[in-house]
């Protein structure tokens, strides 16, 4: 049994990759066991041996994609400079990494997100995956906004906006694959964060200057209200 375990694991992975290819070409409703078996070059009987139902096959595909992304994420993050800014840049770039962001994976991700049948079945798992990544963005953005009066609140808002931008770019890549350039998307997302940081820094500086002006005005009013000391002999 132990000797056959690696063989079985490899076969399951081959079937999962074949399913990804079929979903990318035919969509969820056009994905059948027979098409997957043909893509993988195996019999339908062997397909049913590894995955008893279509739901179990799709569950395995979703878990495979999520695990794959997590592995790429962790590898890129561990190899990055751990300071907040370069680590955040690495996180953004990972969203568009060729290993997870390609013509095979994109249609499958959108099948899980957009198709009601799949979305309802995998809603909790999908939400958990997305939230895990957004939380990591929030942490690094929070470090960069530590000067903010409410850094956690600000980081959540910025991470939410960034996540929406990334989703939009993923959709653009799916709709306009010939025009879309991942490198440009990474630059635009990074520029967005730079703009937000600059905005909050300027607001902090303006508030600081305003307080200084108010303090100076209060001091001037106080000086005017205090009578000058009488000169000697008066």
C-alpha positions in Angstrom: 0.0 0.0 0.0 2.8 2.4 0.9 4.6 1.6 -2.3 1.5 2.5 -4.3 0.8 5.8 -2.4 3.2 8.0 -4.5 1.8 6.5 -7.7 -1.7 7.2 -6.6 -0.8 10.7 -5.5 0.8 11.5 -8.9 -2.2 10.1 -10.8 -4.6 12.2 -8.8 -2.4 15.3 -9.6 -2.5 14.4 -13.3 -6.3 14.2 -13.1 -6.5 17.5 -11.3 -4.3 19.2 -13.9 -6.4 17.6 -16.7 -9.6 19.0 -15.0 -8.0 22.5 -14.8 -7.3 22.3 -18.6 -10.9 21.1 -19.3 -12.5 23.8 -17.1 -10.4 26.5 -18.8 -11.7 25.3 -22.2 -15.3 24.3 -21.5 -16.2 26.0 -18.2 -17.8 24.3 -15.2 -20.9 23.0 -16.9 -19.0 21.7 -19.9 -16.6 19.8 -17.7 -17.5 16.1 -17.8 -15.8 13.0 -16.4 -15.3 11.7 -19.9 -13.6 14.9 -21.1 -11.3 14.9 -18.1 -10.5 11.2 -18.7 -9.7 11.9 -22.4 -7.5 14.9 -21.5 -5.6 12.8 -18.9 -5.4 9.8 -21.3 -7.1 7.4 -18.8 -10.4 5.5 -18.7 -13.5 6.8 -17.1 -13.3 3.8 -14.7 -10.0 5.0 -13.4 -11.3 8.5 -13.0 -14.2 7.2 -10.8 -11.7 5.1 -8.8 -9.8 8.3 -7.8 -12.8 10.7 -7.6 -16.1 9.0 -6.9 -18.2 12.1 -7.8 -17.7 15.3 -9.9 -18.1 17.4 -6.7 -15.2 15.6 -5.1 -13.1 16.2 -8.2 -13.9 19.9 -8.1 -13.2 20.1 -4.4 -9.8 18.6 -5.1 -9.1 21.1 -7.9 -10.0 24.0 -5.6 -7.8 22.7 -2.8 -5.0 22.2 -5.3 -5.2 25.8 -6.6 -5.4 27.2 -3.1 -2.4 25.1 -1.9 -0.5 26.0 -5.0 -1.0 29.7 -4.5 -0.1 29.4 -0.8 3.2 27.6 -1.7 4.2 30.3 -4.3 3.2 33.0 -1.8 5.3 31.5 1.0 8.3 30.9 -1.3 8.3 34.4 -2.7 7.7 36.0 0.7 10.5 34.0 2.4 13.0 35.0 -0.3 12.0 38.7 0.0 13.5 41.4 2.2 11.3 41.3 5.3 11.0 45.1 5.6 7.4 46.2 5.1 7.8 48.0 1.8 9.7 45.3 -0.2 7.7 42.6 1.4 4.4 44.3 0.3 5.9 44.7 -3.2 6.6 41.0 -3.3 3.1 40.2 -2.1 1.6 42.3 -4.9 3.9 40.7 -7.5 2.9 37.2 -6.3 -0.7 37.9 -7.3 0.6 38.0 -10.9 3.2 35.3 -10.7 3.3 33.1 -13.8 2.9 30.0 -11.7 -0.5 30.9 -10.5 -1.5 33.7 -12.9 -1.7 32.1 -16.4 -4.2 31.2 -19.1 -4.9 27.8 -17.5 -5.5 29.0 -13.9 -7.4 32.3 -14.5 -10.5 30.8 -16.1 -10.7 28.2 -13.3 -10.5 30.7 -10.5 -13.2 32.7 -12.2 -15.3 29.6 -12.6 -15.2 29.1 -8.8 -16.0 32.8 -8.1 -18.7 33.4 -10.7 -20.6 30.2 -11.2 -23.4 30.0 -8.6 -23.2 26.2 -8.4 -19.5 26.3 -7.5 -19.7 29.5 -5.5 -22.3 28.2 -3.1 -20.5 24.9 -2.6 -17.1 26.5 -1.9 -18.1 29.9 -0.5 -16.7 29.3 3.0 -13.4 27.8 1.7 -13.0 30.6 -0.9 -13.7 33.3 1.6 -11.1 31.8 4.0 -8.5 31.8 1.2 -9.1 35.4 0.2 -9.3 36.6 3.8 -5.9 35.0 4.6 -4.2 36.8 1.8 -5.9 40.2 2.6 -4.9 39.9 6.2 -1.2 39.6 5.2 -1.6 42.7 3.1 -3.2 44.6 6.0 -0.3 43.7 8.3 2.4 45.2 6.0 0.3 48.2 5.1 -0.3 48.7 8.8 3.4 48.9 9.4 3.8 51.5 6.6 0.9 53.5 8.2 2.1 53.3 11.8 2.2 57.1 11.9 -1.6 57.2 11.3 -3.9 58.0 14.2 -5.8 54.8 13.4 -3.4 52.6 11.6 -5.4 49.4 11.8 -8.5 51.1 10.4 -6.5 52.8 7.6 -4.7 49.5 6.7 -8.0 47.7 6.4 -9.4 50.3 4.0 -6.3 50.4 1.9 -5.9 46.6 1.7 -9.6 46.3 0.7 -9.1 48.9 -2.1 -5.9 47.1 -3.3 -7.6 43.8 -3.3 -10.4 45.2 -5.4 -7.8 46.6 -7.9 -6.1 43.2 -8.1 -9.5 41.5 -8.7 -10.1 44.0 -11.5 -6.8 43.3 -13.1 -7.4 39.6 -13.0 -10.7 40.2 -14.8 -9.0 42.3 -17.4 -6.5 39.6 -18.0 -9.3 37.1 -18.5 -11.2 39.4 -20.9 -8.3 40.9 -22.8 -5.4 38.4 -22.6 -3.5 39.8 -25.6 -3.5 43.3 -24.3 -2.9 42.6 -20.6 0.6 42.9 -19.2 1.1 41.6 -15.6 4.1 43.8 -15.1 2.0 46.9 -15.7 -0.6 45.7 -13.3 2.1 45.3 -10.6 3.4 48.8 -11.2 -0.1 50.3 -11.0 -0.9 48.5 -7.8 2.4 49.6 -6.3 1.9 53.2 -7.4 -1.5 53.1 -5.8 0.1 52.3 -2.4 2.7 55.0 -2.9 0.0 57.5 -3.6 -2.0 56.5 -0.5 1.1 56.7 1.7 2.0 60.1 0.3 -1.5 61.4 0.9 -1.6 60.3 4.5 1.9 61.7 5.1 0.9 65.0 3.7 -2.2 65.1 5.9 -0.1 64.3 8.9 2.3 67.2 8.0 -0.5 69.6 7.4 -2.1 68.7 10.8 1.3 69.2 12.5 1.7 72.6 10.9 -1.8 73.6 11.8 -1.2 72.6 15.4 2.1 74.7 15.4 0.2 77.7 14.0 -2.5 77.3 16.7 0.0 77.0 19.4 1.8 80.1 18.2 -1.5 82.0 18.0 -2.4 80.9 21.5 1.0 82.0 22.8 0.6 85.3 21.0 -2.8 85.9 22.6 -1.4 84.9 26.0 1.5 87.4 25.6 -0.9 90.2 24.7 -3.0 89.5 27.7 -0.1 89.7 30.2 0.9 93.3 31.0 4.5 94.2 30.6 6.6 94.4 33.7 7.0 97.9 35.0 10.3 99.5 34.4 12.5 100.2 37.4 11.7 103.6 39.1 8.3 103.9 37.6 
